[in-house]
Amino acid sequence: MNERKIWLYDTTLRDGAQKEGISLSLADKLKIARKLDDMGIPFIEGGWPGANPKDVQFFWELQQQPLKQANIVAFCSTRRPNQSADKDPLLKAILAANTHWVTIFGKSWDLHVTEGLKTSLDENLAMIEDTITYLRSQGRKVIYDAEHWFDGYKNNPQYALKTLQSAIKGGVQWLVFCDTNGGTLPHEISQIVSEIRGKLDLNLDDSHSPQLGIHTHNDSGTAVANAMASVLEGVTMVQGTINGYGERCGNANLCTLIPNLQLKLGYKCLEPEELTKLTPNSRLISEIVNLPPDNHAPFVGRSAFAHKGGIHVSAVARNPLTYEHIEPESIGNERRIVISDQSGLSNIISKAKTFGIEFDKNDPICREILLKLKALESQGYQFEAAEASFELLLREALNQRQQLFGIKGFQVHSDITLDGKISHTHALATIKIIVDGEELLEVAEGNGPVSALDKALRKALVKFYPEIAQFYLTDYKVRILDGAKGTSAKTRVLIESSNGEQRWATVGVSTNIIDASYQAVVEGIEYGILLGKAKINSADFLPNS
């Protein structure tokens, strides 16, 4: 195993923010930066100061309250053609950001020089050298991102090599090979990096000599593999983003790359205790950028260590190595036993343990639960995505389910008005409940029938269970199960709720979408109340976000 240090460079705040659908506020950027700093990422690219007021303010805020250990990096292009570096306003904004490290990108591909910059090949070389020389004279350390490096090298290797030599003459600390279009494959990456190492004749063991880095995009689905191939050829800096966010198909996913480098190849990226923060930070950052976490993402996905088949579950119970390539705890994830119609007794027993319940496989109740589970799933219920509903089912079978409240009945009325092609829905829900022998009738309005029903139920119960005021909906999914039956088809509703600290999911099934939603809403509120009263083991909830 190789103990060589790999320097992690996160560009979530700049390159990652270019992903379609992401728009980060200043507060978002600061929160993400501090989480990455806490995880031990040594280089965090904060943005392009001068490009927009938000990035200017971001760097100013970090001057007032610096990060604990990470180097915050300002990003910019080389100077403009035929202009002195000390007169370029973009470089003045870079200096005003007052960062110790600066990343400068320049053109490696002659096509981009003549067609994009509309300048000569020699002027481009001067732009690279002059920019780095000027920044070094101002006390900055410089990372040079060789944009479109691999495409440029394949098209004109002699000129591409000259661009790197110009950066070296300027006094650069890092030369980073960028697969900007994401079209290069791992075998090409390995070959080209190896060739360039030989041609540049750099001493990568000497910290005073320029070092090599890699920046890959995922347009061919090989960003992580390309970064790993580069590291195996001697590169010591890897650039990427959390969850692989980035323009088009994204950047190299650090949540996949880091554990592969550290746990599989033996390189040193993070301290072991820092590595355990990878999964919670992946999910937290997905919440900050307002994109759903990828449950099936390698390493950090909620399903990455989920076991569903009965044979798998029984084997994992004896020895996790049978179906797990690493210990999930090493990257902050956890093993999950999934309950479904493919479950066996092993699933029921293993899942019950996560709720603090010990079963013997010969216990007749265990088989009763399994049969009931399979019957419900044959009707359309799905418990692998609604573990709170499954725990309530489990505890009901054991006579441990508390009767917190009863529903005597409800009515929902909806009015739809049309404004041209735009429809507006107004709903009114009336619900009658009973709590401790006391009947209550409540009414609430909502922008739809489910919203109105949810509000009416909460309004009726909050005086008995004040913690309900903290509950809110985090996700609502509807699926038609037998579409061939048209409007008579069964509908499955999955609802995810939160109290601000944990999240839990419940399910309802009916030929009536309002009834299915009602089932899921009622169980979600019931489970949240029990959770608040510490009656339920929370070990298997989704992590705190």
KOLTOR-731181 format. One record per residue (C-alpha): residue number from 1; residue in three letters; x negated, y negated, z negated. Coordinates in steps of 0.001 Angstrom, whole numbers. Each point is the difference from the previous one (the first is absolute). Layout:
k,r,c1,c2,c3
NUM,ala,X,Y,Z
...
***
This chain:
k,r,c1,c2,c3
1,met,0,0,0
2,asn,-1155,-3510,826
3,glu,-183,-2546,-2834
4,arg,-661,-2938,2346
5,lys,1941,-3169,-884
6,ile,2709,-1078,2441
7,trp,1060,-3633,-225
8,leu,3746,-436,357
9,tyr,1277,-3080,1813
10,asp,3729,-624,-226
11,thr,1677,-2179,2620
12,thr,3641,527,-1013
13,leu,437,-3724,-630
14,arg,-1170,-978,3489
15,asp,58,2859,2513
16,gly,2667,1941,-1890
17,ala,2250,-3059,-168
18,gln,129,7,3805
19,lys,2227,3078,-104
20,glu,3414,-635,1488
21,gly,2461,-481,-2849
22,ile,-2490,-1261,-2604
23,ser,53,-3593,-1207
24,leu,-2007,-663,-3139
25,ser,552,-2968,-2275
26,leu,-2855,-1599,-1917
27,ala,1184,1771,-3152
28,asp,57,3320,1899
29,lys,-3585,-456,1190
30,leu,-1282,-887,-3447
31,lys,1776,2967,-1584
32,ile,-1414,2444,2566
33,ala,-3505,-1457,-316
34,arg,10,484,-3769
35,lys,1240,3585,317
36,leu,-2770,820,2475
37,asp,-2519,-1688,-2285
38,asp,1248,2063,-2940
39,met,-405,3169,2093
40,gly,-3663,-781,611
41,ile,65,-968,3706
42,pro,-3291,-1927,464
43,phe,999,-2143,3022
44,ile,3452,-1553,495
45,glu,616,-2031,3148
46,gly,2350,-2782,-1015
47,gly,852,-1577,3345
48,trp,-1090,-2742,2364
49,pro,-291,-3304,-1905
50,gly,912,-2864,2260
51,ala,2309,2138,2127
52,asn,2990,-756,-2246
53,pro,688,-1866,-3278
54,lys,875,3214,-1866
55,asp,-3480,1456,479
56,val,-1614,-3285,-1051
57,gln,2061,82,-3194
58,phe,-835,3695,-555
59,phe,-3747,-634,-69
60,trp,482,-3075,-2193
61,glu,2021,2033,-2521
62,leu,-2760,2593,-214
63,gln,-2559,-2727,-616
64,gln,2052,-1019,-3026
65,gln,563,3572,-1216
66,pro,-2668,2256,1538
67,leu,318,3736,440
68,lys,-1683,2270,-2540
69,gln,-2468,1852,2221
70,ala,972,-129,3679
71,asn,-1608,-2276,2582
72,ile,2755,-2043,1634
73,val,-878,-476,3680
74,ala,996,-2805,2376
75,phe,563,930,3642
76,cys,-643,-2071,3133
77,ser,-1187,124,3604
78,thr,-3376,-1097,1272
79,arg,-390,-3679,917
80,arg,1727,-1247,3100
81,pro,-1865,-25,3340
82,asn,-2335,-2931,599
83,gln,461,-1436,-3482
84,ser,-2415,-314,-2915
85,ala,804,2370,-2870
86,asp,-336,-2775,-2606
87,lys,2643,-2046,1851
88,asp,2549,2795,452
89,pro,3101,-710,-2167
90,leu,729,3724,-392
91,leu,-3361,575,-1650
92,lys,504,-3034,-2236
93,ala,3210,1593,-1272
94,ile,-1917,3222,-631
95,leu,-2551,-1816,-2139
96,ala,2777,-1795,-1885
97,ala,1419,3385,-1026
98,asn,-3179,321,-2073
99,thr,-395,3745,319
100,his,-3364,1689,-391
101,trp,758,2321,2931
102,val,1316,-914,3461
103,thr,1084,2315,2802
104,ile,-509,-1346,3503
105,phe,1308,1757,3090
106,gly,-1508,-403,3442
107,lys,361,1426,3473
108,ser,-1792,3237,931
109,trp,1808,668,3276
110,asp,-1167,-2058,2967
111,leu,3562,75,1362
112,his,1208,-1949,-3052
113,val,-2843,-2493,294
114,thr,700,-935,3607
115,glu,3786,475,48
116,gly,912,-878,-3588
117,leu,-2515,-2615,-1112
118,lys,-574,-1263,3546
119,thr,-3702,-424,-679
120,ser,-3304,1558,1017
121,leu,-1505,3158,-1435
122,asp,-3031,-1953,-1234
123,glu,2184,-2602,-1727
124,asn,1834,2783,-1835
125,leu,-3317,1325,-1326
126,ala,-878,-3512,-1168
127,met,3376,-383,-1682
128,ile,-593,3164,-2053
129,glu,-3522,-907,-1066
130,asp,697,-3679,-676
131,thr,3083,701,-2119
132,ile,-1746,2510,-2225
133,thr,-3152,-2130,-287
134,tyr,2093,-2998,-1086
135,leu,2016,1945,-2589
136,arg,-3205,1530,-1393
137,ser,-1502,-3503,-288
138,gln,3007,-944,-2121
139,gly,-680,2836,-2437
140,arg,2565,2475,1339
141,lys,-445,3726,561
142,val,1441,1117,3321
143,ile,1808,3093,1264
144,tyr,153,80,3782
145,asp,3031,1768,1507
146,ala,-958,1023,3525
147,glu,3444,-277,1592
148,his,868,2551,2736
149,trp,-3393,1545,-649
150,phe,621,3487,1380
151,asp,1820,-1175,3121
152,gly,-2710,-2595,572
153,tyr,-2775,2546,-451
154,lys,1604,2479,2381
155,asn,456,-2732,2630
156,asn,-3393,-1740,-327
157,pro,-2266,1593,-2612
158,gln,-2954,-2313,602
159,tyr,2030,-3143,-640
160,ala,1895,1426,-2971
161,leu,-3315,871,-1623
162,lys,-1218,-3576,537
163,thr,2966,-1348,-2005
164,leu,-1108,2057,-3012
165,gln,-3582,-1130,412
166,ser,1212,-3633,13
167,ala,1786,625,-3291
168,ile,-3166,1504,-1460
169,lys,-2017,-3030,1093
170,gly,2510,-2201,-1803
171,gly,-659,1830,-3257
172,val,3132,2166,-339
173,gln,443,2401,-2947
174,trp,2471,2436,1609
175,leu,680,988,3607
176,val,3497,1455,304
177,phe,1036,2007,3063
178,cys,3640,-784,845
179,asp,2238,2306,2015
180,thr,2386,-2905,512
181,asn,2269,1667,2557
182,gly,8,3290,-1908
183,gly,-649,2060,3105
184,thr,-3307,1663,-881
185,leu,-89,3633,-1170
186,pro,-2151,1479,-2787
187,his,-2546,1727,2243
188,glu,-602,-3302,1836
189,ile,-321,-1855,-3286
190,ser,-2623,2449,-1250
191,gln,-2009,-160,3206
192,ile,14,-3790,302
193,val,-788,-709,-3667
194,ser,-2876,2490,135
195,glu,-1378,-1610,3177
196,ile,200,-3507,-1434
197,arg,-1722,1013,-3229
198,gly,-2921,1202,2086
199,lys,-99,-3059,2253
200,leu,204,-2531,-2834
201,asp,-2556,1899,-2092
202,leu,1552,-1198,-3265
203,asn,-1187,1236,-3382
204,leu,3320,786,-1662
205,asp,-1798,975,-3211
206,asp,-1333,-3547,-366
207,ser,2575,-2343,-1539
208,his,-1776,-2961,1639
209,ser,601,1442,3457
210,pro,3337,-494,1791
211,gln,2431,2816,-818
212,leu,2690,1569,2193
213,gly,3771,24,-408
214,ile,3078,1276,1847
215,his,3412,-1549,699
216,thr,2492,2272,1778
217,his,3561,-324,1260
218,asn,2483,2842,261
219,asp,1385,-333,3528
220,ser,-1194,3521,837
221,gly,862,1371,-3442
222,thr,-3696,478,-822
223,ala,-889,-3079,-2090
224,val,-825,1983,-3145
225,ala,-1843,2699,1953
226,asn,-1980,-2661,1868
227,ala,-1020,-1709,-3232
228,met,-1098,3329,-1483
229,ala,-1981,831,3139
230,ser,-1820,-3329,-352
231,val,-837,638,-3641
232,leu,-1450,3384,918
233,glu,-2278,-1874,2448
234,gly,-1342,-2320,-2705
235,val,2527,-2847,-240
236,thr,333,-1251,-3585
237,met,2943,-2441,170
238,val,3529,1035,958
239,gln,2683,-2571,699
240,gly,3680,851,-222
241,thr,3329,-823,-1578
242,ile,2235,1421,-2695
243,asn,2589,2348,1561
244,gly,-1589,-612,3410
245,tyr,1857,-3270,545
246,gly,-1073,-1991,3026
247,glu,877,-1253,3448
248,arg,1551,2427,2509
249,cys,-655,3477,-1457
250,gly,-1969,-1245,-2983
251,asn,-3520,250,-1404
252,ala,-1936,2791,-1656
253,asn,2036,987,-3057
254,leu,-2169,-422,-3098
255,cys,2425,2168,-1986
256,thr,-982,2914,2253
257,leu,-3566,-1006,718
258,ile,-1189,-547,-3581
259,pro,948,3437,-1400
260,asn,-1312,1739,3107
261,leu,-3363,-1742,-331
262,gln,-275,427,-3750
263,leu,1721,3304,-779
264,lys,-737,1887,3230
265,leu,-3340,-1390,1178
266,gly,-1490,-1008,-3344
267,tyr,-701,-3670,747
268,lys,358,-2453,-2863
269,cys,2781,-2524,683
270,leu,1720,-630,-3350
271,glu,-452,1063,-3586
272,pro,2209,3027,-852
273,glu,2274,-2071,-2249
274,glu,378,-2582,2796
275,leu,897,2719,2498
276,thr,2988,984,-2157
277,lys,1496,-3441,727
278,leu,209,734,3729
279,thr,3517,1471,49
280,pro,1690,-2548,-2293
281,asn,-1675,-2878,1864
282,ser,1036,1433,3366
283,arg,3623,40,-1136
284,leu,-184,-3345,-1762
285,ile,-1422,-1728,3074
286,ser,2699,1576,2171
287,glu,2542,-1604,-2324
288,ile,-1756,-3384,166
289,val,-18,4,3809
290,asn,3640,1189,-75
291,leu,-532,3183,1996
292,pro,1141,3431,-1220
293,pro,-2797,2302,-1180
294,asp,-793,2872,2362
295,asn,1004,3013,-2089
296,his,-1955,2307,2322
297,ala,-3233,-1995,80
298,pro,-3121,2096,-689
299,phe,-1243,-118,-3594
300,val,2252,-2819,-1290
301,gly,3400,976,1417
302,arg,2668,1122,-2427
303,ser,281,3258,1967
304,ala,-3768,527,350
305,phe,31,2528,-2859
306,ala,3661,1025,112
307,his,793,3715,98
308,lys,3331,1241,1296
309,gly,-235,3641,1109
310,gly,460,2505,-2826
311,ile,-3145,1959,887
312,his,-2050,-3203,1
313,val,1391,-1082,-3354
314,ser,-734,3295,-1730
315,ala,-3531,28,1440
316,val,-706,-3597,-1058
317,ala,1281,772,-3489
318,arg,-2678,2699,-264
319,asn,-2787,-1952,1705
320,pro,442,-3432,1649
321,leu,-2914,698,2360
322,thr,2242,2368,1942
323,tyr,1853,-2873,1661
324,glu,-1811,-3221,-1028
325,his,-3218,-1244,1596
326,ile,-897,-2303,-2924
327,glu,1265,-716,-3497
328,pro,2777,-2601,486
329,glu,-929,-1704,-3271
330,ser,-3424,-926,1415
331,ile,1613,-2614,2255
332,gly,2834,-922,-2366
333,asn,2658,2201,1584
334,glu,1915,2891,-1546
335,arg,1244,3464,835
336,arg,3732,221,661
337,ile,2237,3031,169
338,val,2720,-692,2547
339,ile,3475,1406,-559
340,ser,1961,1061,3093
341,asp,1939,2854,1556
342,gln,-3364,1637,719
343,ser,-770,124,-3710
344,gly,-563,3122,-2003
345,leu,-9,562,-3739
346,ser,-3592,-1264,-65
347,asn,1162,-3412,1176
348,ile,2693,-209,-2660
349,ile,-2398,1034,-2764
350,ser,-2802,-2315,1140
351,lys,2322,-2942,510
352,ala,1646,510,-3388
353,lys,-3421,-272,-1637
354,thr,-369,-3557,1323
355,phe,3162,-834,-1991
356,gly,-1342,1676,-3141
357,ile,2150,3117,420
358,glu,-1531,3471,-236
359,phe,1754,2820,1887
360,asp,-669,3694,202
361,lys,609,1423,3468
362,asn,2181,2682,-1553
363,asp,2273,-2575,-1625
364,pro,3426,358,1715
365,ile,531,-3783,-200
366,cys,-3019,-462,2267
367,arg,1605,2139,2718
368,glu,3354,-1763,-483
369,ile,-1696,-3338,617
370,leu,-1669,1361,3122
371,leu,3282,1293,1412
372,lys,1775,-3278,-757
373,leu,-2835,-1931,1621
374,lys,184,2046,3177
375,ala,3805,-337,114
376,leu,-185,-3776,-345
377,glu,-2699,-342,2627
378,ser,2071,2087,2388
379,gln,2651,-2723,-395
380,gly,-2527,-2680,943
381,tyr,-1560,-1045,-3307
382,gln,-3753,-587,105
383,phe,-1824,185,-3295
384,glu,-3571,-187,1236
385,ala,585,-3728,543
386,ala,2319,-436,-3001
387,glu,-1794,1417,-2985
388,ala,2011,-2022,-2515
389,ser,3179,1706,1231
390,phe,-1716,3371,-319
391,glu,-1034,-677,-3585
392,leu,3573,-961,-883
393,leu,1176,3244,1621
394,leu,-2607,1947,-1943
395,arg,929,-1545,-3327
396,glu,3697,518,652
397,ala,-637,3719,473
398,leu,-1790,5,-3358
399,asn,2815,-2015,-1678
400,gln,-2484,-2844,-565
401,arg,1707,-2602,2186
402,gln,1527,-2751,-2092
403,gln,3431,-1347,898
404,leu,-841,-3704,-7
405,phe,3151,-1165,1773
406,gly,2881,1279,2088
407,ile,1575,-1359,3177
408,lys,3805,-44,-42
409,gly,213,-1314,3561
410,phe,-935,-2793,2368
411,gln,1306,-1897,3022
412,val,-1938,-1903,2625
413,his,1478,-2504,2450
414,ser,-1998,-1410,2921
415,asp,797,-2942,2247
416,ile,-1913,-527,3227
417,thr,134,-3307,1847
418,leu,-1436,-564,3432
419,asp,-1932,-3068,1096
420,gly,-615,685,3649
421,lys,-2137,3144,37
422,ile,-1029,-401,-3654
423,ser,2062,1777,-2657
424,his,172,-992,-3663
425,thr,1027,2543,-2641
426,his,1512,-909,-3340
427,ala,819,2780,-2450
428,leu,1827,172,-3320
429,ala,-366,2997,-2322
430,thr,2148,877,-3021
431,ile,-1205,2729,-2360
432,lys,1394,1540,-3178
433,ile,-2467,1662,-2382
434,ile,85,1527,-3461
435,val,-2816,-320,-2531
436,asp,291,1393,-3540
437,gly,3763,252,405
438,glu,357,-3600,1166
439,glu,1437,-671,3457
440,leu,-1127,-2976,2030
441,leu,1136,-1416,3319
442,glu,-2461,-2147,1957
443,val,-26,-1743,3355
444,ala,-2969,-1193,2078
445,glu,-647,-1403,3446
446,gly,-2778,963,2384
447,asn,-1144,-417,3574
448,gly,1108,3578,663
449,pro,1973,2786,-1710
450,val,-3028,1711,-1543
451,ser,-1371,-3294,-1307
452,ala,3368,-912,-1546
453,leu,413,3432,-1590
454,asp,-3523,-72,-1426
455,lys,538,-3463,-1474
456,ala,3366,950,-1531
457,leu,-1461,3090,-1679
458,arg,-2971,-1917,-1387
459,lys,2267,-2793,-1211
460,ala,2167,2510,-1864
461,leu,-2918,1827,-1616
462,val,-2489,-2762,-815
463,lys,1683,-910,-3307
464,phe,-581,3587,-1177
465,tyr,-3389,499,1654
466,pro,-1780,-3394,301
467,glu,-2991,1592,1768
468,ile,2179,244,3129
469,ala,-625,-3712,555
470,gln,-3586,899,953
471,phe,970,2613,2616
472,tyr,-194,-810,3696
473,leu,198,1849,3285
474,thr,-3323,628,1780
475,asp,1184,2194,2869
476,tyr,3249,1244,1552
477,lys,5,2652,2713
478,val,2980,1452,1862
479,arg,-120,3105,2188
480,ile,2774,1621,2013
481,leu,-329,3771,-498
482,asp,2290,1419,2685
483,gly,375,-2696,2604
484,ala,2011,2208,2369
485,lys,2991,-501,-2321
486,gly,-31,-3733,674
487,thr,1569,-2156,-2708
488,ser,917,3160,-1954
489,ala,-3676,936,-386
490,lys,-1621,441,-3379
491,thr,-2202,-2846,-1142
492,arg,-2950,246,-2360
493,val,-995,-3111,-1930
494,leu,-3356,-287,-1773
495,ile,-369,-2898,-2405
496,glu,-3224,-1037,-1692
497,ser,287,-2165,-3112
498,ser,-2486,-1779,-2252
499,asn,-158,-1640,-3406
500,gly,-3121,-1956,929
501,glu,-2327,2659,-1393
502,gln,1108,3309,1515
503,arg,2006,1100,3004
504,trp,2360,2945,334
505,ala,2100,1442,2827
506,thr,3520,1468,9
507,val,2189,1590,2674
508,gly,3653,222,967
509,val,1759,1918,2783
510,ser,3523,-427,1373
511,thr,1984,-406,3200
512,asn,646,-3532,-1336
513,ile,-3047,-2266,-102
514,ile,1426,-2008,-2900
515,asp,543,3169,-2049
516,ala,-3521,1251,797
517,ser,-1420,-3389,-1004
518,tyr,2101,2,-3160
519,gln,-1446,3375,-1058
520,ala,-3570,-1211,504
521,val,636,-3362,-1706
522,val,1612,1589,-3074
523,glu,-2810,2521,-461
524,gly,-2601,-2713,551
525,ile,1485,-2156,-2765
526,glu,421,3013,-2305
527,tyr,-3597,1077,498
528,gly,-1295,-3524,-548
529,ile,1890,-260,-3285
530,leu,-1420,3299,-1215
531,leu,-3462,-1094,1065
532,gly,348,-3229,-1956
533,lys,1029,1985,-3047
534,ala,-3118,2194,383
535,lys,2129,3117,479
536,ile,-1760,982,3211
537,asn,-3608,854,732
538,ser,-1211,-2564,2552
539,ala,-3128,1879,1121
540,asp,1401,865,3419
541,phe,1313,-3435,971
542,leu,-1446,-2017,2818
543,pro,-2975,-2000,-1345
544,asn,521,-3457,-1464
545,ser,-6,-2587,2793
***
